[in-house]
Amino acid sequence: MSTLFYTHQPPIERPEPVELPIPSLNAQIDPAGYIPDDGLVGAVNVALLLGQPLLLTGEPGTGKTQLAYSLAYQLGLNEPFQFNTKSTSTASDLFYRYDALRHFRAVQTCGGESQDAKDYLHYEALGKAIILTKPAAECEGYLPDGFEHTRIQRSVVLIDEIDKAPRDFPNDILNEIERHYFEVPELKCPQLAGKIEVNRDLQPIVVLTSNSERHLPDAFMRRCIYYNIAFPNEAALKNILQKRFTDFDQVSTDFIAKAQDFFLTLRSDRLRLEKKPATAELLNWLTTLRSDVFFKGVDYPFVKGYLEPLSHSLTSLVKNRRDQDTAQIELEKWLTG
């Protein structure tokens, strides 16, 4: 028996607000449950030892982004400052953005808004991290109103999906990442002396990720510690599930084995899916299978009688229309196999 929140037939009158479950996403991305492989542990420690950026590659969903959060957690630091790379990103975007149009309007209208250039700056991931290594008193001349700076600190900076950036982006940020400084030409501040420099004692830890969609410049690669996160094997997958699901011990071994079997079947070369499901999709799928929404009171849903709700659950596992058609056909065969 299922407990659907949204059904085919709407009520005649608007009901009282429905209480929805607390999303399980937080538990799944909790850095305390992140399990790095031995090679990744080694690469992280080499990067920390040498003070160089860590570049991670691997297919989507293998935990590249989450490594930065795990690293910050283990080092007792705040959550990483994250920069999501876009196809239009430039090197300066990694440090700050300047709202020139709003500043121009403020100057022209002579209204109540500040006319100071610093109040039209928004510091981005690496810019924030560098500033926070310096005492607040040294930063007053270039901090906009509302910028919180209560103590000096080291930070983890995550530059996500760098392969999405324009071709010149990696080379353009080489010096800034290596030397940890940046310039803000819009400011005329004697304190800057041309650039904002890091306190070397608290140098930010930089983690970059790439889905390996494009070759990165050799000069850039030479300045990074590199590691490719491979897709986990069956034993590693089971270990991940044990960490991510608090009620794992209450789940039958047959359930886990069967779920992994179908998941790995979808990833097999035989099916040739355009977008193979990743670990993140597996976690979402198992959360769906363990919920009361479609499978209330059901400990083992992998039988033909549950074909319809199992088909609905595929929307959390397979993220392509053609792949969903293939997965549906495979599911029907798999249940009777």
Summary of the structure (lengths in Angstrom):
residues: 337
radius of gyration: 24.6
end to end distance: 24.7
largest distance: 75.9
contacts: 911
relative contact order: 0.14
helix: 47%
strand: 10%
